[in-house]
Amino acid sequence: MFDQTLVDTALRVGSALASRSSDILVGMDTRTTSPLLMHLVISGILGSGGTAHVAGIAPTPSVAYSTRTVKTGCMITASHNPEEYNGLKLFNPNGSSFTQSQQAEMEELIKIRHWTDWQHQGSERAIDALTPHKNAILDKVNIETGTTVVVDCGNGAGCVLTPDLLADAGAKTICINCDPSGYFARPSEPLKENVSYIGKLVKKTESACAVVHDGDADRMMAFDNKGRYIDGDHLLMLFTRYLDAKHVVTTSDASMIIEEIAEVRRTPVGDTYVSEELLRWGDFGGEPSGAWIFPKISYCPDGPYAAALFCEISSEWNVAQELDAMPSYPILRESFSCTTARETLTALGAAKPTDGIRIADEEGWCLIRASGTEPKIRITAEGKNLQKAKEILKKGRSMIKQGKTA
């Protein structure tokens, strides 16, 4: 939530970044509080002798991509959260988010004063973070000319890039919620229930597909040519097949269908974990929430690139037919109120309660994790048939009971 603590933190983060890096790129999403926070970060950088390269409104992946020209990137955004929230994301030159050890370092650095004297104040420069990112995507994507696509940017940062990107790549765009007003016409997270109106628009306009973003455009979800919302697991599989990716990194809650076409490594839930693993191994990565990472571009989830690539796929393939031919296994989800959720997961052997523990065999899997925001334990189970899914869900419930009594 936007409050005084976040205001104070933004100034301190800018100062801390300047203490470790001489050049810092700063961008922001469209939220009404983003300019204030951006100026506070810039003030911290200048007051500690650094150079602030200011991108203004830009998607998070554009800021991450252009961080290669400086030492560190800072994005002002709350990503897929509502407008009243805001925050900061920090990036390395390769586009990856700060690792856990780097985050720990920053937490210590913001406790220290790094201000310099009047003779050594820093400087501020404007930078175009959109064009380099856009050109890098256009170099890799080609949409069949005239392909009609619906684009919904949710009034977020994607408005300043994705519509023009798709048009330049060859698409005929039908734009909705592409005004970067800072007031979201729909909930920012591109969940099926938040964008249910898109399917009718795809059918009415006879579009090849639709793409939707969250507030900072690091996420992308999509609709097929029949106007059907595509779940994240099948988007992951579609991208993997089209890219002919042999080694895929995804999260512990992703469907096992991906393991039928690629060698897979799993991480805890969260795109930063996927990014860290991709630095060591893998051709492509993502998580079902809509975060897709293409190492040939950067190690940041890239909604605009994913949107352009999906439109290219839709101009070449009958996506609905491709999806209908893919396997689909039943997934069951439950949550339990538990005031000792974290302690219970620790008792079950989880190194980090919110990452949880995952049990699996060839026929199914179960993920048990503590909620990061509520006093709850969440359990997800998937099986190759409903009976197996129920069986492994029951096993997960039994483990939770054991953890509570441990």
Helices and strands as residue ranges (DSSP letters): H 4-20, E 23-28, H 34-47, E 51-57, H 60-66, G 67-69, E 72-76, E 88-91, H 100-109, G 118-120, E 123-126, H 130-138, E 147-152, G 157-160, H 162-168, E 171-176, G 192-194, H 198-205, E 209-213, E 220-223, E 229-230, H 232-243, E 247-251, G 256-260, E 263-267, H 271-278, E 284-287, E 291-293, H 303-316, H 319-324, E 331-337, H 341-347, E 357-361, E 364-370, E 376-383, H 386-405
